[in-house]
Amino acid sequence: MESQGFDVGEYVEQMSLLLELEIKDEYRDGVVANFERIKAIAQIVNSFPISEEIEPAPTFEP
C-alpha cells in the first residue's frame, strides 16, 4: 500500500473536525509529529510479507 500524497497535517485537521476534538495550536505540531511516527511504523509493519495461508489468531480474552 503506497501513501504518496498523504498529508499527515491535513489528516490530523480533518480527523479533529470529524471527531469534534479541538487541538490547541500549542499541541498541533506535537500531534502531527506523533502521527508521522505512527505512519513510519505502520509502513514497516505493512511492508512485511505474509503468506496467504496464514490465518488470524483468535481474539485473546484473559
matplotlib code that plots the C-alpha trace (Angstrom):
import matplotlib.pyplot as plt

x = [0.0, 1.5, 0.9, 2.2, 0.4, -0.7, -0.5, -0.4, -1.2, -4.3, -5.3, -5.0, -7.0, -9.8, -9.9, -10.1, -13.1, -14.8, -14.3, -15.2, -11.9, -10.2, -6.4, -4.9, -2.3, 0.4, -0.1, -0.8, 2.8, 3.4, 0.2, 1.3, 4.9, 3.4, 1.2, 4.3, 6.0, 2.9, 2.9, 6.6, 6.0, 2.9, 4.8, 7.3, 4.6, 2.6, 5.7, 6.3, 5.2, 2.6, 1.6, -2.0, -2.2, -1.7, -5.0, -5.5, -5.3, -8.4, -9.3, -7.4, -9.6, -7.9]
y = [0.0, 3.3, 6.5, 9.1, 12.3, 11.5, 14.8, 14.0, 17.6, 17.6, 14.2, 15.5, 18.5, 16.5, 13.9, 16.6, 18.1, 14.7, 13.8, 17.3, 17.3, 20.7, 20.5, 23.7, 25.4, 24.8, 21.0, 20.6, 20.3, 17.5, 15.7, 15.9, 14.7, 11.7, 10.8, 11.0, 8.4, 6.2, 6.4, 5.4, 2.4, 1.3, 1.4, -1.1, -3.4, -3.2, -4.0, -7.3, -10.1, -12.5, -15.8, -16.1, -19.4, -17.7, -17.2, -14.5, -15.6, -15.8, -13.0, -13.1, -12.9, -13.1]
z = [0.0, -1.1, 0.8, -1.7, -1.3, 2.2, 4.2, 7.9, 8.9, 6.8, 8.2, 11.8, 10.9, 9.2, 12.0, 14.6, 12.8, 12.3, 16.0, 17.1, 19.0, 19.4, 19.2, 20.6, 18.4, 21.0, 20.7, 17.0, 15.9, 18.5, 17.4, 13.8, 14.7, 16.5, 13.6, 11.4, 13.7, 13.6, 9.8, 9.6, 12.0, 10.0, 6.8, 8.3, 9.6, 6.3, 4.2, 6.0, 3.6, 5.0, 3.3, 2.1, 4.1, 7.5, 9.4, 12.0, 15.6, 17.7, 20.0, 23.3, 26.3, 29.7]

ax = plt.figure().add_subplot(projection="3d")
ax.plot(x, y, z, "-o")
ax.set_aspect("equal")
plt.show()
